[in-house]
Amino acid sequence: MTAIHFRLPLALSLALALGLAEAGGFLDDSHATLSLRNFYFNQDNRDGHAGQTEEWGQGLRLDYQSGYTEGTVGVSLDAIGLLGIRLDGGGRAGKADQARTPSALFPLEHNGRARDEFSSLGLTAKLRIGASEARVGTLIPRLPVIKANDGRLLPQTFEGAQLTVREFDDLTLLAGRLRQAKGRAQSHRDDLSINGANSPRKPGNAVSAAPARHSDAFDFLGLDYQVSEQLQVQYYLGQLEDFYRQHFVGLNHEQALPLGTLKTDLRHFDTRATGRNASRSGRTEGYTAAGYYGPGNGESGAHRGRVDNRAWSALFSWSLGAHTLGAGYQRLSGDSHFIQPNQGNGSDVYLITDRQLNSFARAGERTWLAQYGLDFGTWGLPGLTSNVAYLKGSGIRSERGHLHEWERDFTLAYVVQAGPAKGLGITWRNASLRSQASTDVDQNRVFLTYSLALF
């Protein structure tokens, strides 16, 4: 039913678009871009006997966008083709005493080895009336309540519909529904879920042997209001059917100072259970969230697995010339971890602490962060930038008491500014995580990127 629900309107829209293809603008204003991403991934798993996870691959992304047909209702078509090619698969997952194993760049075969390649095609029909636009098909949302992950070889994509209204000065309204997601290392789509329900449960707990549970739909609406040139406020509502409802309020402000510029980023989330997750019977069926519910609400407790989280944060960034210095604080409260859609194959969350290795999003966690960025262009090296960040989390609620963790990130990036290789980018990202709540890791990522306009 889900596939029919989206394919029918998409097919009708495509038929209309093709029928009007001769109209001005549809072909004349179309363009296509080929983006290349060569990605090397290496992770040293410091705990246990997991050894290293290591992979190397080449990603290709082809984006096509037609122009709009003429008339009151403009019709357009987008297409995105994704191809991942394995250059080094990192050995075999699950093999005993193996020094290195695949990471998450490629799907795995039944024998635990990375596949040689994987691919997908996404189509999006677009309708435009005035300054408003409707999209149906493949989407890559980057919203406070749902954010596609692009941290590996190819991006995560979603299937659904979104309406964007820009009819009012300084105000943008959005609404939409998503039904499925394709992971960053997948060719197929999955129904949506959350951390705590996205994989089968092991026997011996309150949801003994419960299967993975999923949702039929994620609905969202939001507004971005530009109060002034310096101030923007946001409100978003996201609801994953049978799991949770989440309210978000955000504020972004930029203030010129006698010396430099100060940017302020304030965020607040309030996330509560809905549907089956709100009932004990539904949670017993496996509609649960990950978190810590206290010794009095243990494995068989009445509230175990219920979505219950509040998160607020403040990030201040001061810029002067080539330098940007930032400091922030985030606090989570409630029994569950911070919750947003997560199918178990890579996800992002809209938190100031969502970094290379960790999101600092566990129940009760309080996190301080400091970061520094440097643009070498001021010193005669345009295109070269570096960033370093340190995050310290504490107060993580667990059966072993309050736990803590820290992460240190370093990024060095360069983009060629002129000549035949103009636009070629190379990025090195290095990070270390030491955590009482998860595995200690050291990780390196190296990207080579290049985009070519085809027409």
N, C-alpha and C positions, 0 to 999 in steps of 0.2 A: 504493500500500500504506500509506503514512503517513497519508493522509487517512482511509482505512477504519479504521486502527488506533485513531484517537481518536474518530471520529464514531460508531462502533458503541457503545462503552460510554457515551458521552455521550447518545446517543439512548435507550438503555435506561434510563439514570438519569433523563432527562427524562420518559420515559413513566411511570416509577414515581412521580416527583414529581407529575405531573399527575393520576395516578390517586389519589393521596393528598391532593390539594389541599384536599379538604373537611375533612381532619383539622385539629384545632386547631393554631393557630400558623403554618401555612404562609402563609395570607393575612393573618391578623390581625396578625402581627408583621412584615409586609413594609414596606419603605420605599423611596423613590426620591429621588435628588438630581440636580439639573441644575447643572453647573458650567460657567461661562463664562470663557473666556480670550481677551482681545484682545491681540494680540502684534505689536509692530513690531520689525523686525530691520534693522540697518544695519551693514555691515562695509566698512571702507576697506582694501583690499588694497595694501599699501605697495610690494610688489615687482612688477616687470614692468609689464604693461599691462592688468591685469585690471579696473582701476577699482574701482567699488563693487558690492557685492552688497546688495540691498535688497528687503524684502518686508514686507507688512502683511496680517494675516489675523485672522479670528474663529474660535475653536475652541469647540465645544460637546461636552460629555461628559455623557451620561445614565447614571447608575448605578442599577440596580435590585437589591435584595436581598430575597428572600422570607424568611419565618421558617422554622423547622424543624418538620417534622411530629412528632407525638407518637409515643412508642414507644421501644423499645430502640435502633433505628436511626433517627435523624432524617435527613430528606431536605430539601434546600434548593436553591434555584436563584438564581444571580447572572446579570445581563446587563449589558453595557457597550456603549453606542452612541456612536460617535465621528464627528464631522462637522467638517471644516475648510472654511471659505469664504474665498476670496481677495478681499481688498479692494484690494491693489496688488501686482501680480506682479513688479515690478522689471525689466521689459523682457524680453529674450530671451537665453538662454544660447548661447554659441558664436558669436555674431555679432561680426565684426571691428569694432574701433574703437568699441565701445559703451561709454558712460560708466557704466552700471550693468546688473547682471544679476540673475536670481533667486538666492535663497540655497537653503536646504534646508527651507523651510516646506511646500512643495507638490510633488507629482509634476510632472514636465515632460512636455509634449506632444512629438510628434515634431519640431515646428518649434522646440523649445527654449524655448517660453513655458510659464509656470506654468499648471496646470489651474485652472479656476474653482472647483472643489470636489473633495473626496474624502471617503470615509466607510467605515465598517466596523462590524460587529456581532460581539460576542464573547459566548459563553455558557459558564457554568461550573456543573456539577453538583457538589453537596456532600453528603457523607455524614458524620454525626456519631455516634460511639459514645463515651459518657462524655465525657472531656475531649479526645478525639482527633478529628481531622477529616481527611477525604480530599477533594481537589479535582481535578476532571478537566475540562479545557477551556481557557479563556483565563485566563492568569495574568500578573501583573505582579510578578516576583520582585525582591526587594531583599535579596540575600544577599551575603556576602563573595566567593563564587565566581561569581556572576552577578547583574548589577544592571541593571534596565530603565532606559532613558534617558527623561527627561521634560523635556528642555531646550528644546523647541520648542513648536509649537502644540498637539500631541496626544502622548500617551505611546506609547512602544514597548510592544508586548504579545507574549507567547509562548503557544504551544500545548503542553500537556502535562498532567502529573499531579503532585500533591504530597501527601504524607502528613505531618501534623503531630501529634506525640504529646505531650500535656501531662499524663500520668498520674502523674508524679513531682514532688514538691515541688521547686521551684527549678530544674528541669531540663526543657528543651524539646528534643525530637528531631525532625529533619526528614529526609525522603528524597523523591526525585522524579526524573522524567525529562521533558525538554523536547525537542521534535522540530522545531519551526519558530518563526520570529519574524516579526512584522509591524513594519516600520520606522515611525518617528515621522511620516514623510511618505508613507505607502503605504496602499493598500487591500488589497493581496494579501500573502501570506505567502511567506517564503523559508526554505530549509533553512539550517542553521547553519554558520558558517565562522569563520575568524580573519583578522587582518591579515597579508597576505602570500599568501593563497590565495583571497580573496573576490572577485577580479576577474580577467579573462583577462590572461595575461602577454604582453608584447611579444616579438616575435622578437629573437633575438640574445643570449639568456642561457641558463643551464643548463637551464631549463625552457621553451625557446623555443616560443612560441605555445601554451603549455599553457592549457586553459580554467580557469575558476574551479572550485575544488573545495569540496565541502561534506560535512557529516557527517550521519549518520542520527539521531544522538541525543546529548544532553548529560545525563549522569547526575550526581546530587549527593546527598550526605548530610551531616548536620551536627548539632551539639549546642551549645546555649547553657546554661551552668550558672552560676546565681547563687550564688556561694560565700558571699557575705554581702551586706548592704545596700549596701556600698561597692564590692564586687568582682565582676566577671563575667568568665568565661573562655569562649572559643569554639574549636571545631575544626570545619573543613569540608573535604570532599573533593569536587572537581569533575572530571569526565572528559568531554572531547569526543571521541567515537569517531573514530579514525584521525588524531588530532592530538596530544592532550596529556592528562596527568593532573596535577592541581594540589592540593597540600596547603596549608591555611591554619590558622594558630594566632593567636588574638587575645586581648588582655587589656584590659579597661576598668576603671579604678579612680577613685574620687572620695574625696578626703580633705579634711575640714574643717581649716582652719588657724586660728591665732589671728587672722589677718587674711585673710579671703576663703576661697575654695575652690580646690583644685588637682585637675584632672582629667588622667588619664594614659591615652593610647590607644596601645597597642603592637600591631604587626601584622607577620606574617612569612608569605611565600608561597614555596613550592618547586614549580616547574613544569618537568616533563620530558616528552619525546616519548613517544608511544605509537602503536601501529598503523602506518599507512602513513607517517606522518611520521618514525617511528623507523628506517625503512629507506631506503637510498639510492635504491632503485628507486621507492619511493613518492614520495619528494621529487622525483625526475625526472619523475614523472607530474603534479606540481604541488601536492602536499600539503606546502606549505612555509610557514614563518613568516618575518615580516620581522625583520631584525636586521643585525648586522655580524659576519662570520666571519673577518676578518683577511686580510692579503695572502697568507698561506700556504694559506688555505682559500677562495680567491676564487670567482668565478662557477661554476667547475667543481669546487670543493673537495668533499671527501668529506662534510663536515658542513654545507655550505651549506643554509640553510632549516630546520635542525632546531630544535625548541623546546627552549630551554635557558635558564632564567631563575630567579634567586632575588631576592626583594625583601624588605627589612625596613625598618620605619619606626617612629618615635616622635614623638608629638605631645603637648605639654603645654599645658594651658589654665588660666590663673589668672583667677578671677572675683572681683570686689569691687564690690558695688552695681551700678551701671549699666555697669561696664566689664568686658570680657573680653579678656585679652591672651594670645596663643598663639605658640608657637615649636615648630618641628619639623624633623626630618631624615629623609631617605629615601635608601637606597642600593640600586642594582640591580647584579647581577653575572650573568655568563653571556653567551652569544653572541646570543641573540634578544632582541627587545624584550619587555616584560611582555605576557603573553598572557591574554586572556579572550575569550569569543565576540564576534565582530564581523563583521557581514554587509556592512559598507561603507556603511551608511546611517544612521550615528549610533549611538554606544554609550557606555556608562559603564563605568568600572572602579573597583574598591573600593580606591583608593589615597588617602592623605591629600593627594596632589598633583593629584588629578583636579579641575581648575578650569574656568573658563568657556571658555578657549581651548585649553588644553594639559593633558596628563596627566603630563608629565615622566617618561615610561615607556620611554625608549629604552635600548638595550643599554649598560651601563656607567654610566648617568647617576647622579649624586649631586646631591641637591637640599636646599637649606636654605629654610625658609619662616618668615615672621613675619606675624601677623595681629592685628587689633584690631577689637573689636565694641563698639558703644555703644547702649544702650537709653535713649531719651529719656524714657521713662515716669517715671523718677525725678525728672526736671526739669519735670514737669507736662505732658508731651506723650505720653500713652499711645498705643501703636500705631505710633510712629515709631522705626525702628531703622536703623543704618548699620553697614557692615563694610568694612574695607580689608585687602588681603592683598598680599604681595610674595613671589615665589618666584624663586630663582636656581638654575639647573641647570648642571652642568659635567661634564666627563669623558665626554661622549657619544662612543662609539666610531664611527669612520667612516673611509673611505678618504682623507679629507682631514685625518686626525689627530683629536685630541680637540676637540669642539665645545662651545659653551655657549649658553645661552638664559635669558631672564627673562620673567616675566609680572607685571603689576600689575592687581589687580581692585578695583573699588569698587562697593558696593551700597547703595542708599538705598530703604527700603521703608516704606509707611504703610498701616495697616488702620483704617478708620473704626470707632470704638468704640461709637457710639450713633446713634439716629435712624433715619430711613427707609433710609439707605444703610449701615446697620450691616453689617460684614463685607466691604464693598467694599475691595479692596486694589489698590494701585499700587506697582510696583517698577521701579526704573531700575538696570540693571547695565551698567557701563562697564569695559572691559578693554583692555589693550595687551600685545602679545607681540612680542618681538624675539628672533629665533632664527637661529643659523647652520645649523640642521638643517631648517627649514621656512620658510614665508612669514611675513614681518612683517605684522601686522594690528592695526588699532584697531577695536573693536567696541562697539556700543550695542544693548541690548535693553530694551524697555519693555513691561511686562505690566500689564493691567487684569484683575483676577480677581473673580469673584463666584459664590457658591454659593447655591442656592435649594432648600430642602427641599420636595418636592412632596407627599409624604404619608409 
